[in-house]
Amino acid sequence: MKWAHFLHIYQPADQHPGILEKIVNESYRPLLRGFFKIPETKVTLNVSAVLSELLFKNGYRDVIEDIKALVEMKRLELTSSAKYHAFLPLLPESEVRRQIELNDETNSRYFGKAYRPKGFFSPEMAYNPKIASIVNNLCYKWILADEVALTAQDKTIDYSTIYKISGMNLQVYFREKRPSNLIMGALIRSAESLKHTMEDVFNRLGYVITAMDGETFGHHRPGLENTLFSIMHSEDFQNVFVSDLSLYYKKTKEVKPLDSTWASSVEDVRNGNSYDLWFDKTNKIHEYEWQLASLATESVNNSWYSDKCYPKLLEESTDWNELTEKQKIEEQKKRQWVKVRDALDKALNSDPWWWASAKPWWSVESIEKGMNALFKVVISVPDASQDSKDQAEELYKNILFTAHEWQRKGMVDQMAQTDSESRRIPLSKRLGATVYYKALLKALKLQEEKASKNREYEQAIKWRDSQYKLERDLDIYDAVHVMDLFRSEGDFEKFNDILKEYRQKYREISKGQPE
C-alpha cells in the first residue's frame, strides 16, 4: 500500500524565543534526525515561511540546512502555503495572492533550489472554490482538502483514483481522518498496532494520505515521533510523496469539494458552518474580528500611499537633499505605510480567531493581542480617516468587552461543554443488552492489562478512560477509536452492526484535527 505522509509546521511571527527553542529541540530536530536515519523516508512537508524566517533569525539554521539536505536526498518535498498562516477563504483574493507570493519569496530565499513546490497547503486545510481557483491560476499541480469535503455529500472516496477539481487542471488529494487521528491521538504506538486497527483500510487497493501538525510529534506528545518512524520503516507500506501519487494511479475523476477545513465535521459542513473554529455564525466575537480585519485590509489597500497609488519611494532614484519639503513628508508617510503593510500581513494570521472559538479553545490574551495588532494597523495608516479609526476602536472595544463578558458569565465554559456534549453518546443505551454491555467492559479491562504489560501506557490509559465513560454513560464518539483497537484484537462479531452505526455517527460529528 502506498502511504503519503504530509506534515505541516508553523509558529506565529511573535512566538516567544523560549517556546520556539523548546519546539525545535523537542520536535523539529528529532524528526529530521529520524528522517536521515530511515532510507525509506518520503514526507511531503509544509514549512510556513514565517517559521523559516524565525528559524534563521533565532540561530536554528541547522534545521533549514537539514531540510535542504533531505530534499536533495529525495526524502522530503516542500509545498507552498500562506506565509503568515492566514485563514485564506475569508480574505480578499489580493490578500490571498500576497500571502502566497510572500511565502514563496521567503522560502526560496532560505531553501534555494530545494524549494520547488508542486502542491499547495491552505492553512487549517481551509478549502473553498475561490482558493482552488487561485491555486490553479498560480500553476500548482495539487491542493490538499479534508475527506469531509466529499463525504459530507454522501460520496465515498476511492483511494485508487486521482481526483481533479471540476473545470480546473488541479488535482485534489483528500486527507483521511481516521489514520491521521489515530496517530496524532497516540492511540497507536507502532506500525503493527496501526495495521491491526485499520485492517480494513490496509487490505484495500489504493493509497493512504495522512496529514498532521509536525509539532504533535515530540512537542505536544513526547515520543510520538517514534510511532511515525515505525510506520515509515515498516515493510507493509511504501512511502511516497503526495506529488508522486499520480504516477501510480491513472484513473481520474472530477469533483466539486465543499467548503471545509481539517477540523470540520460532516455535521458542520451540512449545516453551512464549515469554518466554525474561525468563523462560527453564532459567535459574535468572530463576527467582530472579521469586521476589524476587513477594515484594516481596506484601510491599507485604499491608502494614497499604497503600492498601487504610490509605487515606489522617490529617494530610490533621487538624492534626499534634492527633494522638496513636501516630497520629504510624503516619503516619510510612504515609509510608514510600508511598515503598516508588513504589520497587516502578520496580523492576518488565523490564531486570534481560533482562540475565540471556545470549542474549547479560548484565550482572552491571544484574542486581545491579535485584535490589538489589527487595531494598530488601522490607526497607523498615514491617511486613515478619523471615521475609520473610530470604527476600529469601537470594534476593538466590542471584542474585548464581549470576551470578558463571556468569561465572567461562564459562557465560555458553557460553549465548550455544549460542543463536547454534541459528541457524547452513552454506549450502554446503544447496546440495549446488559450481557453485551458487561462483555464489552470486560474486554476493555483485558486490553488495558495487556497494553500496560506491553508498556503501551497511553493505550492503557485510553482503555481505562473508556471503561470509566462507559460505566457512567459519559463515553463520547471519540471512543470509536478505542472500539476499533480492541475489536481488531478480539472476537467481537456480535458488535459489528452496533459499531458500524456508532462509527457512522462519529464520522458525521468528528472534528477531524485535534489541535
ABEGO torsion letter per residue (X at the ends): XBBBBBBBBBBBAABBAAAAAAAAAAAAAAAAAAAAABAABBBBBBBBAAAAAAAAAAGAAAAAAAAAAAAAAGABBBBBBBAAGBBAAABBAAAAAAAAAAAAAAAAAAAEAABBBABBBBBGGBBBAAAAAAAAAAGBABBBBBAAAAAAAGBBBBAABBBBBBGBBBBBBBBBAAAAAAAAAGABABAAAAAAAAAAAAABBEBBBBBBBAAABGAABBGAAAAAAAAAABAABBBBBAAAAAAABABBBBBBBBBBBAABBAAAAAAGAAAAAABBAABAAAAAAAAAAAAAAAAAAABAABAAABABBAAAABBAAABBAAAAAAAAAAAAAAAAAAAAAAAABAAAAAAAAGOABBBAAAAAAAAAAAAAAAAABAABBAAAAAAAAAAAAAAAAAAAAAAAAGAAAAAAAAAAAAABBBAAAAAGBAAAAAAAAAAAAAAAAAAAAAGBAAAAAAAAAAAAAAAAGABBAAAAAAAAAAAAABBAAAAAAAAAAAAAAAAAABAGBBX
